[in-house]
Amino acid sequence: MNRYEEKKQARINRYREHAEHAERESVARYQRSNEIAKAFEGGQPILVGHHSEARARRDQKKIWDNMEKSVEAGKKAEYYEAKAEAAENNQAISSDDPEAIQKLMDKLERLIEEQSYK
């Protein structure tokens, strides 16, 4: 594997690592949100003025915040996975590719053929 291919593979791997990390964070936040929400499974409403009101409101805020961060991390994971796919399927000819000259010549020949048929 030449230097160009190593750099390309490193970029793909880096994007995949970011995607996996974000996915793990998304799952962890979701699970944390569900753990906190178990306290509300019985359907007990917040008792306004009761000593438990402040904690119940804090817990609801934590549930909401964790769920929101879970969704954000999920979107981030999708973003990085799409970037990895794009990097993997990239057919652009890079100047640091040792086969760049041959690829450019092949492309030029193909374009000349296409133009001559029109």
C-alpha positions in Angstrom: 0.0 0.0 0.0 1.5 3.3 -1.0 1.4 6.6 1.0 -1.7 7.9 -0.8 -3.7 4.7 0.0 -2.5 4.7 3.6 -3.7 8.3 4.0 -7.0 7.6 2.4 -7.5 4.5 4.6 -6.5 6.4 7.7 -9.1 9.1 6.9 -11.8 6.4 6.5 -10.8 4.7 9.7 -10.8 8.1 11.6 -14.3 8.8 10.4 -15.5 5.4 11.3 -14.0 5.8 14.8 -15.8 9.1 15.2 -19.0 7.4 14.1 -18.6 4.5 16.6 -17.8 6.9 19.4 -20.9 9.0 18.7 -23.0 5.9 18.5 -21.8 4.6 21.8 -22.5 8.0 23.4 -26.0 8.1 21.8 -26.8 4.6 23.3 -25.4 5.6 26.7 -27.4 8.8 26.9 -30.5 7.0 25.9 -30.0 4.3 28.5 -29.3 7.0 31.2 -32.5 8.8 30.2 -34.5 5.6 30.6 -32.9 4.9 33.9 -34.0 8.2 35.3 -37.5 7.9 33.7 -38.1 4.6 35.6 -38.9 6.7 38.7 -41.9 8.1 36.8 -43.2 4.7 35.5 -46.0 4.6 38.1 -47.6 7.7 36.7 -47.2 9.8 39.9 -47.5 13.5 38.9 -45.3 16.1 40.2 -46.7 17.3 43.6 -46.5 21.0 43.5 -45.3 22.4 46.8 -44.2 19.0 48.0 -40.6 18.5 49.1 -40.1 16.1 46.2 -41.1 18.7 43.5 -37.6 20.1 43.0 -36.0 16.6 42.5 -38.8 15.5 40.2 -38.3 18.6 38.0 -34.5 18.1 38.0 -35.0 14.5 37.0 -37.4 15.5 34.1 -34.8 18.0 32.9 -32.1 15.3 33.1 -34.3 13.0 31.1 -35.0 15.6 28.5 -31.3 16.7 28.2 -30.0 13.1 28.0 -32.6 12.3 25.3 -31.7 15.4 23.3 -28.0 14.6 23.5 -28.7 11.0 22.5 -30.4 12.3 19.3 -27.6 14.7 18.6 -25.0 12.0 19.0 -27.0 9.7 16.7 -27.0 12.4 14.1 -23.3 12.9 14.5 -22.7 9.2 14.1 -24.7 9.2 10.9 -22.8 12.2 9.6 -19.4 10.6 10.2 -20.5 7.3 8.7 -21.6 9.1 5.6 -18.3 10.9 5.4 -16.5 7.5 5.7 -18.7 6.1 2.9 -17.9 9.2 0.8 -14.2 8.9 1.4 -14.3 5.2 0.5 -16.2 5.8 -2.7 -14.3 8.9 -3.7 -13.1 8.6 -7.3 -11.3 11.9 -7.5 -7.8 12.0 -8.8 -5.5 13.3 -6.2 -2.1 14.9 -7.0 -0.3 12.8 -4.4 -1.6 9.6 -5.9 1.3 7.8 -7.6 -1.0 6.6 -10.3 -2.4 10.1 -10.9 -0.8 10.6 -14.3 -2.1 7.3 -15.7 -5.6 8.0 -14.2 -5.6 11.5 -15.8 -4.6 10.1 -19.2 -7.3 7.4 -19.0 -9.9 10.0 -18.1 -8.7 12.2 -21.0 -9.0 9.3 -23.4 -12.5 8.5 -22.2 -13.6 12.1 -22.5 -12.2 12.4 -26.0 -14.1 9.2 -27.0 -17.3 10.5 -25.5 -16.9 13.8 -27.3 -16.2 12.2 -30.6 -19.5 10.2 -30.4 -21.6 13.4 -30.1 
